[in-house]
């Protein structure tokens, strides 16, 4: 089954609220990614916040700014969908 992500909202604490097409909302903690070499660009909070997007229906960071799916950092949508459902963040 494919879980289509329709919105992502990054936060300055390296979490991302992820909204699925079926209404499910999860909060993904991306801090563990910062330890991995491939995800090193995410350490820059400005990059983390501004490059966060949806590519191929999943949470991704657009490394080149060209929306090239082959050059992005993305997270498995099935893994994200398996996270605990949370309430929508109210500002």
Buried (B, 14 or more C-beta within 10 A) or exposed (E): EEBEBEEBBBBEEBBBBBBBEEEBBBBBEBEEBEEEEEBEEBEEEEBBBEBBBBBEBBBBBBBEEEEEEEEBBBBEBEEBBEBEEEEEEEE
